[in-house]
Amino acid sequence: MNRRDALKSVALMMGGAMVGANVILTGCAPEDQIVGLEFSPKDIAYLDEIGEAIIPTTDTPGAKATQIGEFMVKMVKDTYNSDQQQTFVDGINFIKKDYKDSKGKEFMDASTEERTEYLNELKSKAGEMEDPSVKAVIGMLQDLTVLGYFTSEIGATQQLRYYEAPGRYDPCIDYKPGDKAYAL
């Protein structure tokens, strides 16, 4: 299965609810995108750390090992419309500023545990905030991290059970509680 087919499958499983799903399903990029939208290497490193806070390294590699920041940038630039792109950029800038204001240090200077705790706190209070874009960007970051991680080679082969397709058809596979889910 190629990456595009995997993305379509994940988008369909999620009911097409993720931002940018229309592009994945139709193959057509939105016409109204921000012209010249660029992300610096520092921005990509920042997104890597956000991804790592969402899916941290345990006995398997975390999201940072999949270069999740580059994946996020590619998806935002290629599949988001201008409003979604602006929400994403404003949201990551908000997180940078809010983390420093509330924790007294830069997000990049915090441990993965501190980042995860902060993002969980932000997610829980995002619905009560005046600015709905905070809740939107948290959802975007989670969707992109999960999508990028589980469609990467690391996520599919080390976190999930992967069987190369096409393969043999086996309709009755024994399942034992605690077994890993199958990759698409």
C-alpha positions as CSV (number, residue, x, y, z in Angstrom):
1,M,0.0,0.0,0.0
2,N,1.4,3.4,-0.9
3,R,1.3,6.4,1.5
4,R,-1.6,8.1,-0.4
5,D,-3.8,4.9,-0.1
6,A,-2.9,4.7,3.6
7,L,-3.9,8.3,4.2
8,K,-7.2,7.8,2.4
9,S,-7.9,4.7,4.5
10,V,-7.1,6.6,7.7
11,A,-9.2,9.6,6.6
12,L,-12.1,7.3,5.8
13,M,-11.8,5.5,9.2
14,M,-11.9,8.9,10.9
15,G,-15.1,9.6,8.9
16,G,-13.3,12.3,6.9
17,A,-13.4,14.5,10.0
18,M,-9.8,15.6,10.1
19,V,-8.8,18.9,8.6
20,G,-7.6,18.6,5.1
21,A,-9.5,15.3,4.6
22,N,-11.2,16.6,1.5
23,V,-7.8,17.0,-0.2
24,I,-6.8,13.5,0.7
25,L,-10.0,12.0,-0.6
26,T,-10.3,14.0,-3.8
27,G,-6.6,14.6,-4.6
28,C,-7.3,18.3,-5.3
29,A,-5.5,21.0,-3.3
30,P,-7.6,23.9,-2.0
31,E,-7.6,26.9,-4.2
32,D,-7.4,29.4,-1.4
33,Q,-4.1,28.8,0.3
34,I,-1.6,31.3,1.8
35,V,0.9,32.1,-0.9
36,G,4.5,31.7,0.2
37,L,3.8,30.0,3.5
38,E,7.1,28.7,4.8
39,F,8.3,27.1,8.0
40,S,11.9,27.5,9.2
41,P,14.0,24.6,10.5
42,K,13.3,25.9,14.0
43,D,9.6,25.7,13.4
44,I,10.0,22.1,12.2
45,A,12.0,21.2,15.3
46,Y,9.3,22.8,17.4
47,L,6.6,20.7,15.7
48,D,8.8,17.6,16.2
49,E,8.8,18.3,19.9
50,I,5.0,18.9,20.0
51,G,4.6,15.5,18.2
52,E,6.9,13.9,20.7
53,A,4.8,15.2,23.6
54,I,1.7,13.7,21.9
55,I,3.3,10.3,21.1
56,P,6.5,10.1,23.3
57,T,9.3,7.5,23.0
58,T,8.6,4.5,25.2
59,D,9.7,0.9,24.3
60,T,9.1,2.1,20.7
61,P,10.2,5.3,19.0
62,G,8.1,8.3,19.4
63,A,6.7,10.8,16.8
64,K,10.0,12.8,16.7
65,A,11.7,9.7,15.2
66,T,9.3,9.8,12.3
67,Q,10.2,13.4,11.5
68,I,6.7,14.4,12.3
69,G,7.4,18.1,12.0
70,E,8.2,17.7,8.3
71,F,5.0,15.7,7.9
72,M,2.9,18.3,9.6
73,V,4.4,21.1,7.5
74,K,3.8,19.1,4.3
75,M,0.2,18.5,5.2
76,V,-0.5,22.1,6.3
77,K,1.0,23.5,3.1
78,D,-0.6,21.0,0.7
79,T,-4.0,20.1,2.2
80,Y,-5.2,23.1,4.4
81,N,-7.1,26.1,3.0
82,S,-5.9,29.6,4.0
83,D,-8.2,29.8,7.0
84,Q,-6.9,26.5,8.4
85,Q,-3.3,27.4,7.6
86,Q,-3.7,30.7,9.5
87,T,-5.4,28.9,12.4
88,F,-2.4,26.5,12.5
89,V,0.3,29.2,12.4
90,D,-1.5,31.4,14.9
91,G,-2.1,28.3,17.2
92,I,1.5,27.2,17.3
93,N,2.6,30.8,18.0
94,F,0.0,31.0,20.8
95,I,1.4,27.8,22.3
96,K,4.9,29.2,22.2
97,K,3.8,32.4,23.9
98,D,1.4,30.9,26.4
99,Y,3.9,28.2,27.5
100,K,6.5,30.9,28.2
101,D,4.0,33.1,30.0
102,S,2.5,30.3,32.1
103,K,5.6,28.2,32.8
104,G,8.3,30.9,32.8
105,K,10.5,29.1,30.2
106,E,10.6,28.3,26.6
107,F,8.7,25.3,25.3
108,M,11.8,23.9,23.7
109,D,13.6,24.0,27.1
110,A,11.0,21.9,28.8
111,S,11.1,18.1,29.2
112,T,8.8,15.9,27.2
113,E,6.7,15.2,30.4
114,E,6.3,19.0,31.0
115,R,5.3,19.5,27.4
116,T,2.8,16.7,27.5
117,E,1.3,17.9,30.8
118,Y,1.0,21.5,29.4
119,L,-0.7,20.3,26.1
120,N,-3.1,18.1,28.2
121,E,-4.0,21.1,30.4
122,L,-4.4,23.3,27.3
123,K,-6.7,20.7,25.7
124,S,-8.9,20.5,28.8
125,K,-9.3,24.3,29.1
126,A,-9.5,25.0,25.3
127,G,-13.2,24.6,25.2
128,E,-13.7,27.3,27.8
129,M,-11.4,29.8,26.1
130,E,-12.7,32.8,24.2
131,D,-10.6,32.0,21.1
132,P,-12.0,28.8,19.4
133,S,-8.8,28.5,17.3
134,V,-6.9,27.1,20.4
135,K,-9.2,24.1,20.4
136,A,-8.9,23.8,16.7
137,V,-5.1,23.8,16.6
138,I,-4.9,21.2,19.4
139,G,-7.1,19.0,17.3
140,M,-5.0,19.7,14.2
141,L,-1.8,18.8,16.1
142,Q,-3.3,15.6,17.4
143,D,-4.7,14.6,14.1
144,L,-1.5,15.3,12.2
145,T,0.7,13.5,14.8
146,V,-1.5,10.4,14.9
147,L,-1.9,10.3,11.1
148,G,1.8,10.9,10.4
149,Y,3.0,8.5,13.1
150,F,0.8,5.5,12.2
151,T,1.3,5.9,8.5
152,S,5.1,6.1,8.9
153,E,7.4,3.1,8.6
154,I,8.2,3.3,12.3
155,G,4.6,3.5,13.4
156,A,3.4,0.8,11.1
157,T,6.2,-1.7,11.7
158,Q,7.2,-1.0,15.3
159,Q,4.0,0.2,17.0
160,L,1.5,-1.9,14.9
161,R,1.7,-5.3,13.4
162,Y,2.5,-4.9,9.7
163,Y,1.9,-7.4,7.0
164,E,3.0,-6.4,3.6
165,A,0.2,-6.2,1.1
166,P,-0.7,-7.9,-1.1
167,G,-0.3,-11.0,1.1
168,R,-2.2,-14.1,1.8
169,Y,-5.8,-13.8,2.9
170,D,-6.4,-15.3,6.4
171,P,-9.9,-14.6,7.5
172,C,-9.5,-16.3,11.0
173,I,-6.6,-14.8,12.9
174,D,-6.3,-15.6,16.6
175,Y,-6.4,-12.6,18.8
176,K,-5.0,-12.5,22.3
177,P,-5.8,-9.6,24.6
178,G,-3.0,-7.2,24.5
179,D,-1.9,-7.9,20.9
180,K,-1.0,-5.0,18.8
181,A,-3.5,-3.7,16.2
182,Y,-2.8,-4.3,12.6
183,A,-1.4,-1.6,10.3
184,L,-3.3,-0.6,7.3
